[in-house]
Amino acid sequence: MKCVICHSSQIEIFVEINTKTYWKCHTCLGAYLDKEHFLSEADEYTHYCTHENNIDDPLYRAFLSRLIIPLKQRIQKHTNGLDYGCGPGPALAAILQEEGYFMNKYDPYFFPDASLLDKKFDFITCSETAEHFSNPHREFSQFGEMLSPKGILGIMTSFIPSDEAFENWYYLRDPTHVVFYCETTFKTIAKQRRWIAEFPDKNIVLFTNTKI
């Protein structure tokens, strides 16, 4: 068996919580739920339909600004972006479009235009989505193919707390959250793909594609 994030073989069972098994990688320090406990696609879709991400909610806009503000400092106006995993209410894409960016939306359930996955983008946003990846190694490698040279990938996800706090971490209450990252995890992802990783705010990572 290999780590689903970095493909290291240095993994072991981390903890059992409510009969669910979580693994941890000693290379990237990421953690993930055993696939035996994944929801079915139908149950996953039903759960996603309960999300209420209202673009007109000032608190939600402020939440998204923690990713948007540092991202805007690194990208030019009128460039081409993709909101990946945007969900049923693509608020982040709408905000960036208001700001003068050309936004595309992709979500396997709600905006399933797979042709977008074969295109290049100046930047990709992935807000509260990476924790849902069943195969994060593949997903991040796909991002590498989709990013233009010097393109930016912006991720927002809650970083793993201490090992002692993991068992009671609120992020585990969502049954669709299956993979969990810390700063070392993202640095490993970046190193494997020749990206630069920056951490401009809590629970935010910005990757820059350095490939020509």
Order of alpha helices (4+ residues) and beta strands (2+ residues): beta-beta-beta-alpha-alpha-beta-alpha-beta-beta-alpha-beta-alpha-beta-alpha-beta-beta
